[in-house]
Amino acid sequence: MAILKDKKVIIIGDRDGVPGPAIAACATSAGAEVVFEATECFV
């Protein structure tokens, strides 16, 4: 079962938490198409 299969996703990661590229890799492996990915600092 791929919940994200054929979905487009926007990824916003956190510098002190889980970075964007790590989330994007998980989303891609679940079948999603990453259209935007960034890592921000929320202080």
TIPANU-385018 format. One record per atom (N, C-alpha, C, O): residue number from 0; residue in three letters; atom name; z negated, y, x. Coordinates in steps of 0.02 Angstrom, whole numbers, plus 50000, padded with zeros to 5 digits. Each point is the difference from the previous one (the first is absolute). Example, Ala and Ser with C-alpha at 12.3 -4.5 7.8 and 13.67 -1.06 7.14 Angstrom:
 num residuo atomo    up north  east
   0     ALA     N 49610 49716 50660
   0     ALA    CA 50000 50059 49955
   0     ALA     C 50000 50060 50045
   0     ALA     O 49967 49999 50052
   1     SER     N 50069 50054 49930
   1     SER    CA 49997 50059 50042
   1     SER     C 49963 50055 49961
   1     SER     O 49992 50055 50025
***
This chain:
 num residuo atomo    up north  east
   0     MET     N 50000 49941 50042
   0     MET    CA 50000 50059 49958
   0     MET     C 50000 50062 50044
   0     MET     O 49955 50008 50041
   1     ALA     N 50095 50034 49952
   1     ALA    CA 50004 50062 50038
   1     ALA     C 49994 50059 49953
   1     ALA     O 50048 50017 49965
   2     ILE     N 49894 50013 50032
   2     ILE    CA 49988 50056 49955
   2     ILE     C 50044 50059 50017
   2     ILE     O 50022 50036 49956
   3     LEU     N 49991 49976 50108
   3     LEU    CA 50038 50058 50022
   3     LEU     C 50074 49986 50010
   3     LEU     O 50036 50044 50024
   4     LYS     N 49988 49897 49959
   4     LYS    CA 50069 49982 50012
   4     LYS     C 50047 50049 49965
   4     LYS     O 49994 50013 49940
   5     ASP     N 50053 50015 50099
   5     ASP    CA 50051 50047 49976
   5     ASP     C 49971 50066 49975
   5     ASP     O 50033 50035 49961
   6     LYS     N 49907 49983 50059
   6     LYS    CA 49970 50065 49982
   6     LYS     C 50007 50048 50058
   6     LYS     O 50002 49978 50058
   7     LYS     N 50001 50086 49928
   7     LYS    CA 50000 50052 50051
   7     LYS     C 49929 50028 50004
   7     LYS     O 49969 50014 49949
   8     VAL     N 50005 49993 50113
   8     VAL    CA 49931 50022 50008
   8     VAL     C 49996 50059 50048
   8     VAL     O 50041 50008 50045
   9     ILE     N 49908 50033 49944
   9     ILE    CA 49983 50056 50045
   9     ILE     C 49932 49982 50030
   9     ILE     O 49953 49986 49963
  10     ILE     N 50042 50015 50102
  10     ILE    CA 49939 49980 50036
  10     ILE     C 49968 50061 50032
  10     ILE     O 50034 50036 50037
  11     ILE     N 49902 49975 49950
  11     ILE    CA 49962 50053 50034
  11     ILE     C 49938 49966 50029
  11     ILE     O 49954 49981 49964
  12     GLY     N 50046 50012 50102
  12     GLY    CA 49944 49969 50035
  12     GLY     C 49949 50052 50023
  12     GLY     O 50013 50060 49995
  13     ASP     N 49931 49916 50029
  13     ASP    CA 49946 50044 50024
  13     ASP     C 49990 49988 50074
  13     ASP     O 49996 49942 50022
  14     ARG     N 49998 50111 50016
  14     ARG    CA 49992 49995 50072
  14     ARG     C 49937 49962 50019
  14     ARG     O 50000 49961 50048
  15     ASP     N 49945 50049 49916
  15     ASP    CA 49937 49967 50015
  15     ASP     C 49991 49934 49962
  15     ASP     O 49951 49964 50010
  16     GLY     N 50097 50020 49948
  16     GLY    CA 49997 49937 49961
  16     GLY     C 50058 49956 50017
  16     GLY     O 50009 49981 50058
  17     VAL     N 50030 50003 49893
  17     VAL    CA 50059 49957 50009
  17     VAL     C 50061 50045 50009
  17     VAL     O 50017 50038 49955
  18     PRO     N 50017 49958 50103
  18     PRO    CA 50057 50044 50012
  18     PRO     C 50061 49980 49958
  18     PRO     O 50007 49942 49979
  19     GLY     N 50037 50106 50009
  19     GLY    CA 50059 49990 49960
  19     GLY     C 50044 49942 50022
  19     GLY     O 50021 49960 49957
  20     PRO     N 49995 50032 50108
  20     PRO    CA 50043 49945 50020
  20     PRO     C 49971 49931 49983
  20     PRO     O 50038 49954 49986
  21     ALA     N 49897 50039 50015
  21     ALA    CA 49969 49935 49983
  21     ALA     C 50009 49986 49925
  21     ALA     O 50015 49943 49981
  22     ILE     N 49976 50108 49978
  22     ILE    CA 50009 49991 49928
  22     ILE     C 50074 49987 49985
  22     ILE     O 50017 49958 49958
  23     ALA     N 50027 50078 50077
  23     ALA    CA 50072 49991 49990
  23     ALA     C 50022 49930 50018
  23     ALA     O 50043 49971 49966
  24     ALA     N 49929 50001 50087
  24     ALA    CA 50017 49931 50019
  24     ALA     C 49979 49951 49947
  24     ALA     O 50037 49952 49985
  25     CYS     N 49905 50058 49986
  25     CYS    CA 49977 49955 49946
  25     CYS     C 50044 50007 49938
  25     CYS     O 50018 49950 49969
  26     ALA     N 49999 50112 50013
  26     ALA    CA 50042 50012 49941
  26     ALA     C 50069 49970 50010
  26     ALA     O 50028 49970 49954
  27     THR     N 50000 50038 50106
  27     THR    CA 50066 49972 50014
  27     THR     C 49998 49924 49997
  27     THR     O 50047 49969 49973
  28     SER     N 49901 50000 50053
  28     SER    CA 49996 49927 49998
  28     SER     C 49990 49975 49928
  28     SER     O 50014 49942 49986
  29     ALA     N 49962 50102 49970
  29     ALA    CA 49992 49981 49929
  29     ALA     C 50063 50013 49960
  29     ALA     O 50002 49988 49940
  30     GLY     N 50051 50038 50094
  30     GLY    CA 50064 50009 49966
  30     GLY     C 50016 50070 49979
  30     GLY     O 50051 50012 49968
  31     ALA     N 49907 50037 50050
  31     ALA    CA 50011 50069 49980
  31     ALA     C 50048 50035 50048
  31     ALA     O 50008 49980 50058
  32     GLU     N 50022 50074 49918
  32     GLU    CA 50041 50044 50043
  32     GLU     C 49959 50063 50012
  32     GLU     O 49985 50036 49953
  33     VAL     N 49997 49977 50109
  33     VAL    CA 49960 50059 50017
  33     VAL     C 50048 50060 50006
  33     VAL     O 50043 50001 50044
  34     VAL     N 49948 50048 49912
  34     VAL    CA 50044 50059 50002
  34     VAL     C 49968 50058 50038
  34     VAL     O 50035 50045 50022
  35     PHE     N 49898 49954 49985
  35     PHE    CA 49966 50052 50038
  35     PHE     C 49935 49970 50026
  35     PHE     O 49965 49965 49963
  36     GLU     N 50019 50050 50100
  36     GLU    CA 49939 49975 50030
  36     GLU     C 49972 50053 50046
  36     GLU     O 50036 50028 50041
  37     ALA     N 49899 49986 49953
  37     ALA    CA 49968 50050 50042
  37     ALA     C 49928 49979 50011
  37     ALA     O 49970 49964 49960
  38     THR     N 50001 50061 50096
  38     THR    CA 49929 49992 50013
  38     THR     C 49971 50070 50005
  38     THR     O 50022 50040 50041
  39     GLU     N 49929 49974 49918
  39     GLU    CA 49970 50067 49996
  39     GLU     C 49927 49997 50021
  39     GLU     O 49970 49946 50004
  40     CYS     N 50001 50112 50008
  40     CYS    CA 49930 50007 50017
  40     CYS     C 49965 50036 49942
  40     CYS     O 50013 50059 49988
  41     PHE     N 49944 49905 49976
  41     PHE    CA 49964 50029 49943
  41     PHE     C 49928 50015 50020
  41     PHE     O 49955 49960 49989
  42     VAL     N 50036 50099 50042
  42     VAL    CA 49933 50020 50022
  42     VAL     C 49974 50055 49956
  42     VAL     O 49944 50024 50010
***
